Amino acid sequence: MNPTQDLGFFHLLAKQGSLAATARELGVTPPAVSKRLSVLEARLGVRLVNRTTRSMSLTAEGELYFAHAARILVQVDEVEQLLGRHRAEPKGLIRVNASLGFGRRYIGPALADFYARYPDIEVQLEISDHPLDLASHGFDLGIRFGTLPDASFHARKIASNRRLLCASPLYLDKYGTPSKLADLAQHNCIFLRQNESPYGVWSFTSGGRTQTIKVQGALSCNDGEVALNWALQGHGILLRAEWDIARYVRSGRLRLLLEDQTPSRADVYAVYPQQLHLSTRVRRLIDFLIERFERIDHLDLEDVQ
């Protein structure tokens, strides 16, 4: 086994986090993975992994080997992309984490189209109701909304996400239309329970000032489609991304509310751990997503007055 193959094997093992998961990826048995790891450790003369019957963790030497393996493998990939025909045709595995609604409705179809354009790419998408730690779960890329969690991430904005207040005429005809932010306290508001966002708190910006409003309502959900359907059925006021409500506003099934107020933005970012160098295939995917979301549905508010 040559050193580059050893680096690739150990990089996969560290990202998968278990012998069994690595065996599944390689199409071999866990004992075969264990034997290959032992051969690698014997060649290097150090223990790379602490193994128990239920878990594994990297030793200090293993962490060092993994960090350099990631850097070297990216450099090898870059050289191959530059020198060979694969410069225009990226190849290899990309693992992506995205949220439930956005991942299902937008990222899933986008990844399918990306694969259609670059058939040498392999994509694994994991959709979760909470953002997963990218490094410990072995993801190359995460799709995140709004403020990034900390400085340990690099990020590129892939889409603007203007949010708007709206409600169905069914609801407004029955309960009236709010004329100012304070009126929202008297209305049934529909909440999305996502990530760690404060429950029942909406923020608005007007004249350079941010105002936080505590609202209430009987209906909440962690799925945007469900919340949108509740609004369409006349059950309350919803704060939602314009691309999700644009077609319903145009058709008249939803009406925009308090248009002089600007809800806080929740722009969409592609993020990746700072300690990882960005491979050509992941960079190509980010470029693809930016291009794709430039065409996402936006409202011209003058057209829906």
Secondary structure, DSSP 8 states (H G I E B T S, - for coil): --HHHHHHHHHHHHHH-SHHHHHHHHTS-HHHHHHHHHHHHHHHTS--EEE-SS-EEE-HHHHHHHHHHHHHHHHHHHHHHHHSGGGSS--EEEEEEEEHHHIIIIIHHHHHHHHHH-TTEEEEEEEESS---HHHHT-SEEEEESS-S-TTEEEEEEE---EEEEE-HHHHHHH----SGGGGGGSBEEEE--TT--TTEEEEEETTEEEEEE-B-S-EES-HHHHHHHHHTTS-EEEEEHHHHHHHHHHTSSEE--TTSEE----EEEEEETTS---HHHHHHHHHHHHHHTTS----GGGG-
